[in-house]
Amino acid sequence: MRKFILILLTVLPFAAQADSTLPFMKDLAGDNELPRPWGISLDFYHMKQDYGIKNLDFSLPGAIIDDPSKIGVKNNLDYYDFKVDVWLLPFLNVFGTVGKVDATTTVDFSGVEITGLPVPIQLGELPVEYDGTVWGAGFTLVYGTESWFTSATTTFTRSSISGDFKSTVDSFSIQPRVGFIRNGWLGWVGGMYLDVDESHSGIFELPFIGAVPFAVDLETSNKWNYAIGSAYYFSDKANMTIELGFGKREYTLVNVNYRF
């Protein structure tokens, strides 16, 4: 976080000087009014989704899970970040983010049994709580007129996680949108493709057995969901966005943006 702030403080003094230059290739926009080139934002994000198990290992000789497909995994997270973006071209915006995540992934073993042991064991839920710093970068491609637009945003993130177990979380997302522009309002429909790789390893307690090392690799069960959203431009310097995701993945996103 400190490194990010130092970089930001170094870059901002030059941002105002670049105002007359950016975006490059302005002539591609014709007579259309372009947004101010630099932006800073705050994002607030809450999401619920199901995971699937890619791999599950127990360091327990002879133990067999009767049907791993019966294991349910749910993820619930709250996330906020600080974002810096710039319009390099009239149709290309690039950005970098740094934020904090607080999440719980619950692995539900209640529908399965562990066999191959002297006594069959039925497990309950294993909650994995973690938090940490998330670094991200991405770009948005846009095409439109004064009354409508279409866009696609691609984002990559990597997390530095601490919690009950050793954990890693990486994600890749694409968000296509198509919408209208009316009197300072934008509205759109679209979706989100989200591919998350989440891994946890550590030790948990089994009934009658004691401490058992484990490792689990998870992935998103449903990579696509629908989305609707709206934004209001208070001026050419300030705007606010709300987007809702629904379907197999549910989320709420609130973004406040200032441009200069």
Secondary structure, 3 states (H helix, E strand, C coil): CHHHHHHHHHHHHHHHHHHHCCCCCHHHHCCCCCCCCEEEEEEEEEEEEEEEEEEEEECCCCCEECCHHHCEEEEEEEEEEEEEEEEEECCEEEEEEEEEEEEEEEEECCCCEEECCCCCEECCEEEEEEEEEEEEEEEEEEEECCCEEEEEEEEEEEEEEEECCEEEEEEEEEEEEEEEEECCEEEEEEEEEEEEEEEEEEEEEECCCEEEEEEEEEEECCCEEEEEEEEEECCCCEEEEEEEEECCCEEEEEEEEEEC
